[in-house]
């Protein structure tokens, strides 16, 4: 039996049974596209913050990508049927996974947020659930230099 040296063995991509990593060309050589792992959770900071019953302010949180179920289940909610604008409140209550030190985030939490924080979260939801990116390749009409721009902005009101 042969001993494996450093950098050899399982998980190192050295075995003959492994092909190119996802996104690489057939040869997996230089210039091959490298795929980043899929991010399913995204950190955010609310512009104002959610104030709980004790007066504590919670600003930092995280939101996960929405599933088809997340978007379908709220449509059966009576509150959404009576007032379609309530859809975003119920939906955000499903996808926000953490907010400060709160034990749980639900639609009642979102319902009691400041309007500016709700608007921020609605925009954030759209950005992370879009086609996987918010950057676009553009070129300058004067010098024809190519560069990327952030379409969604990094803060509320930016674009």
Secondary structure, DSSP 4 states (H G I P E B T S, - for coil): -PPP-TT-STTTT-STT--PPTT--SS--TT---PPPPP-EEEEEEEEEEE-TTS-EEEEEEEEPPPHHHHHHGGG-HHHHH-GGGHHHHHHHHHEEEETT-S---HHHHHTS-HHHHHHHHHHHHHHTSSS--EEEEE-TTT--EEEEESS-SSTT--
